[in-house]
Amino acid sequence: MSTSMVNHEQFLKEVQKGNTEAVQSLTSNLSESQLIALLHYSHKKSGDQAIHIAARHGHLDILSYLGTLGVDFEAANLEGKRALHEAAMSGWSQCVSYLLKKGVCVDPLKRADWTPLHLACTKPNEPVIEVLVSHGAKPELQNKDGWNAFHIACREGHRNILEHLLSSNSTVWNTVSKNGRTPLHTIALHGRLEACELVLTKCSYKTDDTDSCGSTPLMDSLRAGFIDVAEILIQKHKADVMKEDVLTRTSLHLAAEAGQEISVTFLVRKHNVPLNIATKHGLTPMHLAAKEGHAHVISTLIQLGADVNQYDNKGTTALHVAAGSNKADSVKALISNGATQRVDNSGHTPQKLTKSQEIMELLGSL
């Protein structure tokens, strides 16, 4: 078969379909140079070679056949992925085992420094993870953002995988990302209840560990609305509901800012957090909810007893903030609950701060 008769794209398509007979047919009767060219042909957009495609789709028979032809199992595509990355990410444990038996590197780095174990931990790929770890994969290796395999598994919340990683490396939990976030932060932000219970039992995270912004796991759980996780952190981890971040915002501020009505109610009713608590600049949860346009949170705060006309350090009320941010629904919620136009320290009324004709008309009636 001449080089012109070898359809490289067709070859990759047959590999993807798992058509072993077609793959064998396309590789038979080729000269050594033609075979090398075919085996190392890369898709123009992805850089994928036949080994990447076979591994990604779990075609072990084709993968092993390519091995008999002398294919380079360590070849990387344009993302830096090798066949082992593809098989691990897609959950093909038999392909992973085969590649490792062929002697490939167990911890190669793709772009952004992700190993096959990192990728496997993004899904419930327990058999793949067991194979990788048994062949020496290192859960403690960090990607460019400072996340190790345990950190990634915490985001997904698969308890069995977390337990397996801890059994292979008892200190793998003791890690922080480049912005100072622990795996417990990640668990809290994603509401992984079972994972939270596990790590509080088996790991030794400090109460109220903070990231580079001063956020604690409790703050993360409440800004995302996961009050079940928040309650565990408060009861079992003794998390401080009054802890402040670098901007002196508490969990109540952050919940209001994020529009998490359920978290606001939880903090005020169950844990007696003061409604009108202010930052060093005098900003209350009401101010932050108004800025983001969370009218439902404004109504909830008022129903719970918050002061609708409280000033910050500049003499600004939530009505000033809502008007200045052009949040008509927030302005309506505030007005309907007794907000009044007042002059701030710069001599401005809320009406002077808005560019919205609708808000001007609403405020003009006061």
Rosetta blueprint (number, residue, H / E / L):
1 M L
2 S L
3 T H
4 S H
5 M H
6 V L
7 N L
8 H H
9 E H
10 Q H
11 F H
12 L H
13 K H
14 E H
15 V H
16 Q H
17 K H
18 G L
19 N L
20 T H
21 E H
22 A H
23 V H
24 Q H
25 S H
26 L H
27 T H
28 S L
29 N L
30 L L
31 S L
32 E H
33 S H
34 Q H
35 L H
36 I H
37 A H
38 L H
39 L H
40 H L
41 Y L
42 S L
43 H L
44 K L
45 K L
46 S L
47 G L
48 D L
49 Q L
50 A H
51 I H
52 H H
53 I H
54 A H
55 A H
56 R H
57 H L
58 G L
59 H L
60 L H
61 D H
62 I H
63 L H
64 S H
65 Y H
66 L H
67 G H
68 T H
69 L L
70 G L
71 V L
72 D L
73 F L
74 E L
75 A L
76 A L
77 N L
78 L L
79 E L
80 G L
81 K L
82 R L
83 A H
84 L H
85 H H
86 E H
87 A H
88 A H
89 M H
90 S H
91 G L
92 W L
93 S H
94 Q H
95 C H
96 V H
97 S H
98 Y H
99 L H
100 L H
101 K H
102 K L
103 G L
104 V L
105 C L
106 V L
107 D L
108 P L
109 L L
110 K L
111 R H
112 A H
113 D H
114 W L
115 T L
116 P H
117 L H
118 H H
119 L H
120 A H
121 C L
122 T L
123 K L
124 P L
125 N L
126 E H
127 P H
128 V H
129 I H
130 E H
131 V H
132 L H
133 V H
134 S H
135 H L
136 G L
137 A L
138 K L
139 P L
140 E L
141 L L
142 Q L
143 N L
144 K L
145 D L
146 G L
147 W L
148 N L
149 A H
150 F H
151 H H
152 I H
153 A H
154 C H
155 R H
156 E H
157 G L
158 H L
159 R H
160 N H
161 I H
162 L H
163 E H
164 H H
165 L H
166 L H
167 S H
168 S H
169 N L
170 S L
171 T L
172 V L
173 W L
174 N L
175 T L
176 V L
177 S L
178 K L
179 N L
180 G L
181 R L
182 T L
183 P H
184 L H
185 H H
186 T H
187 I H
188 A H
189 L H
190 H L
191 G L
192 R L
193 L H
194 E H
195 A H
196 C H
197 E H
198 L H
199 V H
200 L H
201 T H
202 K H
203 C L
204 S L
205 Y L
206 K L
207 T L
208 D L
209 D L
210 T L
211 D L
212 S L
213 C L
214 G L
215 S L
216 T L
217 P H
218 L H
219 M H
220 D H
221 S H
222 L H
223 R H
224 A L
225 G L
226 F L
227 I H
228 D H
229 V H
230 A H
231 E H
232 I H
233 L H
234 I H
235 Q H
236 K L
237 H L
238 K L
239 A L
240 D L
241 V L
242 M L
243 K L
244 E L
245 D L
246 V L
247 L L
248 T L
249 R L
250 T L
251 S H
252 L H
253 H H
254 L H
255 A H
256 A H
257 E H
258 A L
259 G L
260 Q L
261 E H
262 I H
263 S H
264 V H
265 T H
266 F H
267 L H
268 V H
269 R H
270 K H
271 H H
272 N L
273 V L
274 P L
275 L L
276 N L
277 I L
278 A L
279 T L
280 K L
281 H L
282 G L
283 L L
284 T L
285 P H
286 M H
287 H H
288 L H
289 A H
290 A H
291 K H
292 E H
293 G L
294 H L
295 A H
296 H H
297 V H
298 I H
299 S H
300 T H
301 L H
302 I H
303 Q H
304 L H
305 G L
306 A L
307 D L
308 V L
309 N L
310 Q L
311 Y L
312 D L
313 N L
314 K L
315 G L
316 T L
317 T L
318 A H
319 L H
320 H H
321 V H
322 A H
323 A H
324 G H
325 S L
326 N L
327 K L
328 A H
329 D H
330 S H
331 V H
332 K H
333 A H
334 L H
335 I H
336 S H
337 N L
338 G L
339 A L
340 T L
341 Q L
342 R L
343 V L
344 D L
345 N L
346 S L
347 G L
348 H L
349 T L
350 P H
351 Q H
352 K H
353 L H
354 T L
355 K L
356 S L
357 Q H
358 E H
359 I H
360 M H
361 E H
362 L H
363 L H
364 G H
365 S L
366 L L
